[in-house]
Amino acid sequence: MHELSIATALVEQVERAMQQESASRVTKVNVRVGTLSGVDKEALEMAFPLASEDGCCSTADLVVELVQARIECNACGKASEPESLFFACEYCGAVDVNVISGRELMLQSLEIQDNE
Ligand SMILES: [Zn+2]
């Protein structure tokens, strides 16, 4: 399962961040996932507790924020949000476009509890 390896990498990233912060417990993990990243939101949410095992993320909630794909047209310069994977400018129909978002797969923020 593709999402399990992504979840494992995410857990490792969280654990490193927690070491840096000297935090003992993470309560919430916020990630941003672009609709073009190829990652399935539900599958990632299911994989996260599996990847956490008994580690510091095992009691954390994973919150996935989906990032809509956005393209910028090289012909007319307008940005639009394509509905399909065949990108074309919704204003002028040009296919000469740049993808400006939607490929994200990143750890956005953590909510942690400090050691008491
Ligand atoms: Zn255009």
Backbone and ligand atoms as CSV (ligand in chain L), in Angstrom:
chain,resi,resn,atom,element,x,y,z
A,1,MET,N,N,0.844,-1.198,0.000
A,1,MET,CA,C,0.000,0.000,0.000
A,1,MET,C,C,0.886,1.257,0.000
A,2,HIS,N,N,0.719,2.023,-1.031
A,2,HIS,CA,C,1.460,3.260,-1.248
A,2,HIS,C,C,1.344,4.201,-0.051
A,3,GLU,N,N,0.132,4.373,0.462
A,3,GLU,CA,C,-0.114,5.330,1.538
A,3,GLU,C,C,0.584,4.936,2.835
A,4,LEU,N,N,0.822,3.624,3.034
A,4,LEU,CA,C,1.482,3.205,4.262
A,4,LEU,C,C,2.925,3.704,4.302
A,5,SER,N,N,3.609,3.655,3.174
A,5,SER,CA,C,4.990,4.157,3.171
A,5,SER,C,C,5.012,5.669,3.357
A,6,ILE,N,N,4.013,6.341,2.829
A,6,ILE,CA,C,3.919,7.795,3.035
A,6,ILE,C,C,3.635,8.092,4.503
A,7,ALA,N,N,2.718,7.311,5.093
A,7,ALA,CA,C,2.389,7.497,6.506
A,7,ALA,C,C,3.609,7.222,7.383
A,8,THR,N,N,4.399,6.220,7.026
A,8,THR,CA,C,5.603,5.897,7.788
A,8,THR,C,C,6.590,7.058,7.742
A,9,ALA,N,N,6.773,7.620,6.559
A,9,ALA,CA,C,7.669,8.771,6.411
A,9,ALA,C,C,7.145,9.963,7.213
A,10,LEU,N,N,5.843,10.114,7.230
A,10,LEU,CA,C,5.217,11.207,7.979
A,10,LEU,C,C,5.458,11.042,9.479
A,11,VAL,N,N,5.274,9.821,9.973
A,11,VAL,CA,C,5.503,9.537,11.394
A,11,VAL,C,C,6.955,9.837,11.768
A,12,GLU,N,N,7.891,9.427,10.892
A,12,GLU,CA,C,9.312,9.697,11.157
A,12,GLU,C,C,9.573,11.200,11.243
A,13,GLN,N,N,8.926,11.929,10.354
A,13,GLN,CA,C,9.095,13.382,10.332
A,13,GLN,C,C,8.545,13.998,11.626
A,14,VAL,N,N,7.394,13.499,12.068
A,14,VAL,CA,C,6.792,13.991,13.313
A,14,VAL,C,C,7.710,13.679,14.491
A,15,GLU,N,N,8.266,12.474,14.508
A,15,GLU,CA,C,9.120,12.077,15.632
A,15,GLU,C,C,10.377,12.943,15.705
A,16,ARG,N,N,10.925,13.267,14.533
A,16,ARG,CA,C,12.102,14.153,14.520
A,16,ARG,C,C,11.747,15.531,15.054
A,17,ALA,N,N,10.584,16.039,14.611
A,17,ALA,CA,C,10.149,17.369,15.057
A,17,ALA,C,C,9.922,17.376,16.564
A,18,MET,N,N,9.387,16.280,17.088
A,18,MET,CA,C,9.122,16.217,18.523
A,18,MET,C,C,10.402,16.161,19.333
A,19,GLN,N,N,11.410,15.471,18.789
A,19,GLN,CA,C,12.706,15.448,19.475
A,19,GLN,C,C,13.283,16.847,19.560
A,20,GLN,N,N,13.154,17.573,18.456
A,20,GLN,CA,C,13.672,18.950,18.440
A,20,GLN,C,C,12.952,19.816,19.464
A,21,GLU,N,N,11.654,19.559,19.639
A,21,GLU,CA,C,10.853,20.364,20.562
A,21,GLU,C,C,10.871,19.808,21.977
A,22,SER,N,N,11.518,18.675,22.174
A,22,SER,CA,C,11.491,17.966,23.460
A,22,SER,C,C,10.063,17.722,23.942
A,23,ALA,N,N,9.207,17.372,23.030
A,23,ALA,CA,C,7.810,17.111,23.369
A,23,ALA,C,C,7.612,15.619,23.562
A,24,SER,N,N,6.692,15.272,24.436
A,24,SER,CA,C,6.483,13.858,24.710
A,24,SER,C,C,5.247,13.313,24.013
A,25,ARG,N,N,4.320,14.181,23.703
A,25,ARG,CA,C,3.064,13.706,23.155
A,25,ARG,C,C,2.567,14.649,22.068
A,26,VAL,N,N,2.123,14.066,20.993
A,26,VAL,CA,C,1.522,14.871,19.936
A,26,VAL,C,C,0.042,14.535,19.893
A,27,THR,N,N,-0.782,15.568,19.833
A,27,THR,CA,C,-2.227,15.326,19.859
A,27,THR,C,C,-2.849,15.433,18.479
A,28,LYS,N,N,-2.226,16.241,17.635
A,28,LYS,CA,C,-2.804,16.424,16.314
A,28,LYS,C,C,-1.707,16.668,15.281
A,29,VAL,N,N,-1.850,16.042,14.141
A,29,VAL,CA,C,-0.897,16.201,13.055
A,29,VAL,C,C,-1.663,16.733,11.843
A,30,ASN,N,N,-1.301,17.929,11.426
A,30,ASN,CA,C,-1.969,18.543,10.276
A,30,ASN,C,C,-1.110,18.412,9.030
A,31,VAL,N,N,-1.672,17.843,7.986
A,31,VAL,CA,C,-0.932,17.720,6.736
A,31,VAL,C,C,-1.750,18.317,5.594
A,32,ARG,N,N,-1.030,18.729,4.575
A,32,ARG,CA,C,-1.675,19.238,3.361
A,32,ARG,C,C,-1.375,18.265,2.235
A,33,VAL,N,N,-2.435,17.830,1.580
A,33,VAL,CA,C,-2.289,16.863,0.501
A,33,VAL,C,C,-2.963,17.428,-0.747
A,34,GLY,N,N,-2.172,17.602,-1.787
A,34,GLY,CA,C,-2.717,18.108,-3.038
A,34,GLY,C,C,-3.513,17.033,-3.761
A,35,THR,N,N,-4.536,17.474,-4.467
A,35,THR,CA,C,-5.364,16.510,-5.201
A,35,THR,C,C,-4.595,15.861,-6.348
A,36,LEU,N,N,-3.449,16.426,-6.698
A,36,LEU,CA,C,-2.625,15.835,-7.754
A,36,LEU,C,C,-1.488,14.988,-7.202
A,37,SER,N,N,-1.403,14.881,-5.886
A,37,SER,CA,C,-0.259,14.189,-5.293
A,37,SER,C,C,-0.355,12.681,-5.470
A,38,GLY,N,N,-1.536,12.202,-5.828
A,38,GLY,CA,C,-1.712,10.769,-5.999
A,38,GLY,C,C,-1.981,10.045,-4.699
A,39,VAL,N,N,-2.125,10.813,-3.613
A,39,VAL,CA,C,-2.372,10.211,-2.306
A,39,VAL,C,C,-3.868,10.261,-2.004
A,40,ASP,N,N,-4.397,9.139,-1.581
A,40,ASP,CA,C,-5.803,9.064,-1.232
A,40,ASP,C,C,-5.980,9.450,0.232
A,41,LYS,N,N,-6.828,10.449,0.467
A,41,LYS,CA,C,-7.021,10.995,1.825
A,41,LYS,C,C,-7.452,9.905,2.808
A,42,GLU,N,N,-8.478,9.141,2.451
A,42,GLU,CA,C,-8.987,8.111,3.360
A,42,GLU,C,C,-7.938,7.041,3.620
A,43,ALA,N,N,-7.217,6.658,2.565
A,43,ALA,CA,C,-6.196,5.613,2.723
A,43,ALA,C,C,-5.075,6.097,3.634
A,44,LEU,N,N,-4.720,7.371,3.497
A,44,LEU,CA,C,-3.668,7.925,4.354
A,44,LEU,C,C,-4.148,7.989,5.808
A,45,GLU,N,N,-5.397,8.365,5.994
A,45,GLU,CA,C,-5.948,8.424,7.356
A,45,GLU,C,C,-5.976,7.036,7.998
A,46,MET,N,N,-6.232,6.022,7.187
A,46,MET,CA,C,-6.237,4.658,7.710
A,46,MET,C,C,-4.826,4.149,7.977
A,47,ALA,N,N,-3.878,4.558,7.130
A,47,ALA,CA,C,-2.505,4.063,7.248
A,47,ALA,C,C,-1.765,4.700,8.422
A,48,PHE,N,N,-2.172,5.927,8.784
A,48,PHE,CA,C,-1.422,6.670,9.799
A,48,PHE,C,C,-1.320,5.941,11.141
A,49,PRO,N,N,-2.447,5.453,11.699
A,49,PRO,CA,C,-2.309,4.714,12.977
A,49,PRO,C,C,-1.491,3.442,12.832
A,50,LEU,N,N,-1.553,2.804,11.682
A,50,LEU,CA,C,-0.757,1.593,11.463
A,50,LEU,C,C,0.724,1.931,11.487
A,51,ALA,N,N,1.080,3.030,10.825
A,51,ALA,CA,C,2.480,3.446,10.762
A,51,ALA,C,C,2.964,3.918,12.135
A,52,SER,N,N,2.041,4.424,12.948
A,52,SER,CA,C,2.422,4.944,14.263
A,52,SER,C,C,2.796,3.837,15.227
A,53,GLU,N,N,2.175,2.663,15.059
A,53,GLU,CA,C,2.356,1.541,15.970
A,53,GLU,C,C,2.186,2.035,17.410
A,54,ASP,N,N,3.201,1.829,18.254
A,54,ASP,CA,C,3.089,2.301,19.638
A,54,ASP,C,C,3.864,3.591,19.839
A,55,GLY,N,N,4.248,4.209,18.761
A,55,GLY,CA,C,5.081,5.407,18.853
A,55,GLY,C,C,4.292,6.622,19.299
A,56,CYS,N,N,4.948,7.752,19.235
A,56,CYS,CA,C,4.364,8.970,19.771
A,56,CYS,C,C,3.134,9.424,18.984
A,57,CYS,N,N,2.964,8.923,17.772
A,57,CYS,CA,C,1.820,9.359,16.963
A,57,CYS,C,C,0.595,8.485,17.156
A,58,SER,N,N,0.727,7.452,17.972
A,58,SER,CA,C,-0.370,6.477,18.038
A,58,SER,C,C,-1.655,7.058,18.605
A,59,THR,N,N,-1.544,8.116,19.405
A,59,THR,CA,C,-2.752,8.716,19.968
A,59,THR,C,C,-3.095,10.040,19.286
A,60,ALA,N,N,-2.362,10.358,18.235
A,60,ALA,CA,C,-2.590,11.638,17.572
A,60,ALA,C,C,-3.656,11.506,16.488
A,61,ASP,N,N,-4.370,12.586,16.295
A,61,ASP,CA,C,-5.315,12.643,15.183
A,61,ASP,C,C,-4.592,13.175,13.956
A,62,LEU,N,N,-4.837,12.522,12.845
A,62,LEU,CA,C,-4.299,13.029,11.591
A,62,LEU,C,C,-5.386,13.853,10.911
A,63,VAL,N,N,-5.061,15.094,10.608
A,63,VAL,CA,C,-6.020,15.961,9.935
A,63,VAL,C,C,-5.474,16.271,8.544
A,64,VAL,N,N,-6.180,15.793,7.543
A,64,VAL,CA,C,-5.711,15.975,6.169
A,64,VAL,C,C,-6.490,17.115,5.523
A,65,GLU,N,N,-5.755,18.112,5.103
A,65,GLU,CA,C,-6.380,19.205,4.370
A,65,GLU,C,C,-6.087,19.007,2.886
A,66,LEU,N,N,-7.131,18.856,2.117
A,66,LEU,CA,C,-6.927,18.671,0.687
A,66,LEU,C,C,-6.663,20.012,0.012
A,67,VAL,N,N,-5.677,20.035,-0.856
A,67,VAL,CA,C,-5.349,21.252,-1.591
A,67,VAL,C,C,-5.795,21.072,-3.037
A,68,GLN,N,N,-6.710,21.929,-3.435
A,68,GLN,CA,C,-7.253,21.857,-4.788
A,68,GLN,C,C,-6.179,22.209,-5.817
A,69,ALA,N,N,-6.203,21.481,-6.915
A,69,ALA,CA,C,-5.268,21.799,-7.994
A,69,ALA,C,C,-5.576,23.173,-8.568
A,70,ARG,N,N,-4.519,23.932,-8.789
A,70,ARG,CA,C,-4.688,25.232,-9.441
A,70,ARG,C,C,-3.671,25.354,-10.560
A,71,ILE,N,N,-4.122,25.904,-11.651
A,71,ILE,CA,C,-3.218,26.109,-12.778
A,71,ILE,C,C,-3.217,27.582,-13.166
A,72,GLU,N,N,-2.120,27.977,-13.759
A,72,GLU,CA,C,-2.026,29.345,-14.248
A,72,GLU,C,C,-1.768,29.275,-15.748
A,73,CYS,N,N,-2.553,30.028,-16.457
A,73,CYS,CA,C,-2.504,29.974,-17.917
A,73,CYS,C,C,-1.349,30.831,-18.439
A,74,ASN,N,N,-0.552,30.247,-19.321
A,74,ASN,CA,C,0.545,31.010,-19.915
A,74,ASN,C,C,0.078,31.917,-21.046
A,75,ALA,N,N,-1.124,31.668,-21.538
A,75,ALA,CA,C,-1.641,32.479,-22.639
A,75,ALA,C,C,-2.321,33.744,-22.124
A,76,CYS,N,N,-3.244,33.598,-21.161
A,76,CYS,CA,C,-3.981,34.775,-20.691
A,76,CYS,C,C,-3.606,35.181,-19.266
A,77,GLY,N,N,-2.834,34.330,-18.570
A,77,GLY,CA,C,-2.331,34.695,-17.256
A,77,GLY,C,C,-3.304,34.485,-16.110
A,78,LYS,N,N,-4.483,33.952,-16.392
A,78,LYS,CA,C,-5.464,33.748,-15.328
A,78,LYS,C,C,-5.272,32.388,-14.659
A,79,ALA,N,N,-5.645,32.336,-13.388
A,79,ALA,CA,C,-5.554,31.077,-12.660
A,79,ALA,C,C,-6.922,30.425,-12.599
A,80,SER,N,N,-6.955,29.110,-12.698
A,80,SER,CA,C,-8.220,28.403,-12.551
A,80,SER,C,C,-7.985,27.067,-11.874
A,81,GLU,N,N,-9.090,26.442,-11.470
A,81,GLU,CA,C,-9.013,25.164,-10.796
A,81,GLU,C,C,-9.606,24.099,-11.694
A,82,PRO,N,N,-8.755,23.317,-12.345
A,82,PRO,CA,C,-9.266,22.350,-13.318
A,82,PRO,C,C,-10.042,21.233,-12.635
A,83,GLU,N,N,-11.102,20.809,-13.277
A,83,GLU,CA,C,-11.941,19.746,-12.733
A,83,GLU,C,C,-11.364,18.374,-13.054
A,84,SER,N,N,-10.664,18.282,-14.147
A,84,SER,CA,C,-10.168,16.979,-14.572
A,84,SER,C,C,-8.656,16.999,-14.603
A,85,LEU,N,N,-8.065,15.868,-14.938
A,85,LEU,CA,C,-6.609,15.795,-15.015
A,85,LEU,C,C,-6.088,16.307,-16.346
A,86,PHE,N,N,-7.016,16.634,-17.251
A,86,PHE,CA,C,-6.599,17.226,-18.516
A,86,PHE,C,C,-6.682,18.731,-18.349
A,87,PHE,N,N,-5.543,19.324,-18.083
A,87,PHE,CA,C,-5.558,20.733,-17.726
A,87,PHE,C,C,-5.726,21.629,-18.932
A,88,ALA,N,N,-6.687,22.496,-18.823
A,88,ALA,CA,C,-6.820,23.548,-19.819
A,88,ALA,C,C,-7.362,24.769,-19.086
A,89,CYS,N,N,-6.972,25.922,-19.545
A,89,CYS,CA,C,-7.446,27.160,-18.944
A,89,CYS,C,C,-8.950,27.261,-19.104
A,90,GLU,N,N,-9.650,27.566,-18.013
A,90,GLU,CA,C,-11.110,27.632,-18.137
A,90,GLU,C,C,-11.571,28.949,-18.756
A,91,TYR,N,N,-10.649,29.888,-18.938
A,91,TYR,CA,C,-11.023,31.172,-19.532
A,91,TYR,C,C,-10.817,31.189,-21.034
A,92,CYS,N,N,-9.633,30.700,-21.479
A,92,CYS,CA,C,-9.365,30.784,-22.915
A,92,CYS,C,C,-9.143,29.413,-23.547
A,93,GLY,N,N,-9.109,28.365,-22.727
A,93,GLY,CA,C,-8.994,27.017,-23.288
A,93,GLY,C,C,-7.583,26.587,-23.622
A,94,ALA,N,N,-6.601,27.447,-23.367
A,94,ALA,CA,C,-5.223,27.094,-23.682
A,94,ALA,C,C,-4.764,25.923,-22.810
A,95,VAL,N,N,-3.926,25.081,-23.379
A,95,VAL,CA,C,-3.398,23.968,-22.587
A,95,VAL,C,C,-1.969,24.250,-22.121
A,96,ASP,N,N,-1.455,25.417,-22.487
A,96,ASP,CA,C,-0.124,25.818,-22.053
A,96,ASP,C,C,-0.258,26.447,-20.663
A,97,VAL,N,N,-0.212,25.595,-19.647
A,97,VAL,CA,C,-0.471,26.068,-18.289
A,97,VAL,C,C,0.598,25.576,-17.331
A,98,ASN,N,N,0.753,26.296,-16.240
A,98,ASN,CA,C,1.636,25.853,-15.156
A,98,ASN,C,C,0.777,25.377,-13.990
A,99,VAL,N,N,1.173,24.261,-13.397
A,99,VAL,CA,C,0.492,23.800,-12.193
A,99,VAL,C,C,1.082,24.580,-11.018
A,100,ILE,N,N,0.241,25.357,-10.317
A,100,ILE,CA,C,0.769,26.164,-9.218
A,100,ILE,C,C,0.446,25.571,-7.854
A,101,SER,N,N,-0.532,24.684,-7.761
A,101,SER,CA,C,-0.715,23.937,-6.520
A,101,SER,C,C,-1.455,22.644,-6.817
A,102,GLY,N,N,-1.426,21.758,-5.830
A,102,GLY,CA,C,-2.126,20.485,-5.996
A,102,GLY,C,C,-1.196,19.296,-5.894
A,103,ARG,N,N,0.117,19.558,-5.899
A,103,ARG,CA,C,1.073,18.461,-5.786
A,103,ARG,C,C,1.657,18.369,-4.379
A,104,GLU,N,N,1.118,19.160,-3.453
A,104,GLU,CA,C,1.650,19.193,-2.096
A,104,GLU,C,C,1.488,17.849,-1.385
A,105,LEU,N,N,2.452,17.559,-0.582
A,105,LEU,CA,C,2.329,16.460,0.368
A,105,LEU,C,C,3.255,16.866,1.492
A,106,MET,N,N,2.721,17.601,2.434
A,106,MET,CA,C,3.614,18.167,3.440
A,106,MET,C,C,2.996,18.208,4.821
A,107,LEU,N,N,3.893,18.116,5.784
A,107,LEU,CA,C,3.518,18.261,7.183
A,107,LEU,C,C,3.324,19.736,7.450
A,108,GLN,N,N,2.128,20.098,7.845
A,108,GLN,CA,C,1.805,21.508,8.005
A,108,GLN,C,C,2.118,21.984,9.422
A,109,SER,N,N,1.595,21.293,10.406
A,109,SER,CA,C,1.821,21.695,11.784
A,109,SER,C,C,1.504,20.540,12.738
A,110,LEU,N,N,1.980,20.695,13.947
A,110,LEU,CA,C,1.738,19.701,14.991
A,110,LEU,C,C,1.141,20.398,16.198
A,111,GLU,N,N,0.260,19.680,16.902
A,111,GLU,CA,C,-0.151,20.167,18.207
A,111,GLU,C,C,0.448,19.212,19.226
A,112,ILE,N,N,1.290,19.758,20.074
A,112,ILE,CA,C,2.030,18.903,21.001
A,112,ILE,C,C,1.765,19.280,22.447
A,113,GLN,N,N,2.027,18.301,23.305
A,113,GLN,CA,C,2.001,18.567,24.746
A,113,GLN,C,C,3.427,18.489,25.246
A,114,ASP,N,N,3.835,19.490,25.979
A,114,ASP,CA,C,5.205,19.489,26.496
A,114,ASP,C,C,5.341,18.537,27.663
A,115,ASN,N,N,6.562,18.153,27.904
A,115,ASN,CA,C,6.846,17.371,29.105
A,115,ASN,C,C,6.528,18.204,30.337
A,116,GLU,N,N,5.945,17.542,31.325
A,116,GLU,CA,C,5.586,18.310,32.512
A,116,GLU,C,C,6.688,18.241,33.547
L,1,ZN,ZN,ZN,-6.074,31.225,-20.476
